[in-house]
Amino acid sequence: QQTHIAMGFHAPGVLSEDARTLEVLAAILGTGRSSRLNEVLRDQKGLITSGSAELSSFSEMGYFEVHLETPSPFEAATGALAEIENVKRFGVSAEAVARAKAAIAQDHFNMMETVDGLGDSLAYYQALKDWNWSSTYLNDIERVTPERIASAARKYLTTSNLAVFEYLP
């Protein structure tokens, strides 16, 4: 019923130091009611009906995607880019980082509750590098700092690194 906007930025592969940092940034932007997309673009400005962000990455390459559902495509895309610019210029709070880390940990533990989830995780890490690497995931997430997030945003979330798709109803 509404237009969907997908904004993708080229990102590093999952084996990169910056991959976990971008995962935390994605959670800050698009996970939960207190995420930037939902709080600012949906609740305060009424520009979107839903928004999300995620890092999809393979061993050598990836992409950081922001997805918006909106009746106002240009305004919503402009608003999302403005929020990304705010992260680049002013950083993120330690509280936002802590909430994002908690959401990531909760998702991770929920996945590990089932044999299928555990098997999928071990197979994924074995295909990338080594199944033992799966045990470092949450430790790597915990090491992400607000400074690293702002630095990664400045490095990867640039207009020269951006592709935008608009899906019309």
C-alpha positions as CSV (number, residue, x, y, z in Angstrom):
1,Q,0.0,0.0,0.0
2,Q,3.0,2.3,0.5
3,T,6.3,3.1,-1.1
4,H,9.3,1.1,0.1
5,I,12.7,2.8,0.1
6,A,15.9,0.6,0.3
7,M,19.1,2.5,0.8
8,G,22.3,0.4,0.6
9,F,25.8,1.3,1.4
10,H,28.8,-0.9,0.4
11,A,30.3,-2.3,3.6
12,P,33.1,-4.5,4.6
13,G,32.9,-8.3,4.8
14,V,32.0,-10.0,8.1
15,L,35.6,-10.8,8.8
16,S,36.4,-7.1,9.0
17,E,36.9,-5.3,12.3
18,D,34.2,-2.8,11.3
19,A,31.5,-5.5,10.7
20,R,30.5,-5.8,14.3
21,T,30.6,-2.0,14.7
22,L,28.2,-1.6,11.8
23,E,25.9,-4.3,13.3
24,V,25.6,-2.2,16.4
25,L,25.0,0.9,14.3
26,A,22.2,-0.9,12.5
27,A,20.6,-1.8,15.8
28,I,20.8,1.8,16.9
29,L,19.2,3.0,13.7
30,G,16.5,0.4,13.2
31,T,15.9,-2.1,16.1
32,G,13.1,-1.4,18.5
33,R,10.8,1.5,19.4
34,S,13.7,3.6,20.7
35,S,15.7,3.3,17.5
36,R,16.5,6.5,15.6
37,L,14.4,5.6,12.6
38,N,11.3,4.8,14.7
39,E,11.7,7.5,17.3
40,V,12.6,10.4,15.0
41,L,11.2,9.6,11.6
42,R,8.1,7.7,12.6
43,D,7.1,9.1,16.0
44,Q,8.3,12.7,15.9
45,K,8.1,13.5,12.2
46,G,5.5,11.1,10.9
47,L,7.6,10.4,7.8
48,I,7.6,6.6,7.9
49,T,5.3,3.8,9.0
50,S,8.2,1.4,9.6
51,G,12.0,1.5,9.3
52,S,14.8,-1.0,9.8
53,A,18.6,-1.2,9.3
54,E,20.9,-4.2,9.0
55,L,24.3,-5.3,7.9
56,S,24.3,-8.1,5.4
57,S,27.8,-9.4,4.8
58,F,29.7,-12.2,3.3
59,S,33.3,-13.1,4.0
60,E,34.8,-10.4,1.7
61,M,32.0,-7.9,1.1
62,G,28.8,-6.6,2.5
63,Y,26.1,-3.9,2.5
64,F,24.5,-1.8,5.1
65,E,20.8,-1.4,4.3
66,V,18.2,1.0,5.6
67,H,14.7,0.1,4.7
68,L,11.8,2.5,5.0
69,E,8.0,2.1,4.4
70,T,6.5,5.5,3.8
71,P,3.8,7.6,2.1
72,S,6.4,10.3,1.6
73,P,9.4,8.7,-0.1
74,F,11.6,11.8,-0.7
75,E,11.1,13.2,2.8
76,A,11.6,9.8,4.4
77,A,14.9,9.2,2.5
78,T,16.1,12.7,3.3
79,G,15.2,12.2,7.0
80,A,17.0,8.9,7.2
81,L,20.1,10.4,5.6
82,A,19.9,13.3,8.0
83,E,19.9,10.8,11.0
84,I,22.9,9.0,9.5
85,E,24.6,12.4,9.1
86,N,23.8,13.2,12.8
87,V,25.6,9.9,13.8
88,K,28.6,10.9,11.7
89,R,28.8,14.4,13.1
90,F,27.6,14.0,16.7
91,G,28.1,10.4,17.4
92,V,25.9,8.2,19.5
93,S,25.3,8.0,23.2
94,A,26.7,5.2,25.4
95,E,23.1,4.5,26.4
96,A,22.1,3.9,22.8
97,V,25.1,1.6,22.3
98,A,24.1,-0.4,25.4
99,R,20.5,-0.8,24.2
100,A,21.7,-1.9,20.8
101,K,24.1,-4.4,22.4
102,A,21.4,-5.8,24.6
103,A,19.0,-6.2,21.6
104,I,21.8,-8.0,19.6
105,A,22.6,-10.3,22.5
106,Q,18.9,-11.1,23.0
107,D,18.5,-12.0,19.3
108,H,21.7,-14.1,19.5
109,F,20.5,-16.0,22.5
110,N,17.1,-16.6,21.1
111,M,18.7,-18.1,18.0
112,M,20.9,-20.3,20.1
113,E,17.9,-21.8,22.0
114,T,17.1,-24.2,19.2
115,V,19.2,-27.0,17.7
116,D,18.4,-25.6,14.3
117,G,19.6,-22.1,15.3
118,L,22.8,-23.5,16.9
119,G,23.5,-25.7,13.8
120,D,22.9,-22.8,11.5
121,S,25.3,-20.6,13.5
122,L,28.1,-23.2,13.6
123,A,27.7,-24.0,9.9
124,Y,27.8,-20.2,9.1
125,Y,31.0,-19.6,11.0
126,Q,32.6,-22.8,9.6
127,A,31.9,-21.7,6.1
128,L,33.5,-18.3,6.9
129,K,36.5,-19.2,8.9
130,D,36.2,-21.7,11.7
131,W,33.2,-22.8,13.8
132,N,35.1,-21.8,17.0
133,W,34.9,-18.2,15.8
134,S,31.2,-18.3,16.7
135,S,32.1,-18.1,20.4
136,T,33.7,-14.6,19.9
137,Y,30.6,-13.0,18.5
138,L,29.2,-11.4,21.6
139,N,32.7,-10.4,22.9
140,D,33.3,-8.6,19.6
141,I,29.9,-6.8,19.9
142,E,30.8,-5.8,23.5
143,R,34.0,-4.1,22.3
144,V,32.2,-1.7,20.1
145,T,32.3,1.9,21.4
146,P,30.5,5.0,20.5
147,E,33.7,6.4,18.9
148,R,34.1,3.3,16.7
149,I,30.5,3.7,15.5
150,A,30.9,7.3,14.5
151,S,34.2,6.5,12.7
152,A,32.6,3.6,10.8
153,A,29.6,5.7,9.8
154,R,31.9,8.4,8.4
155,K,33.9,5.7,6.6
156,Y,31.2,3.7,5.0
157,L,27.9,5.6,5.1
158,T,28.7,8.2,2.4
159,T,26.7,9.4,-0.6
160,S,29.4,8.1,-3.0
161,N,28.9,4.7,-1.4
162,L,25.1,4.7,-1.6
163,A,22.5,3.2,-3.9
164,V,18.8,3.9,-3.4
165,F,15.9,1.9,-4.7
166,E,12.3,3.0,-4.6
167,Y,9.6,0.3,-4.8
168,L,6.2,1.8,-5.7
169,P,2.9,0.4,-4.6
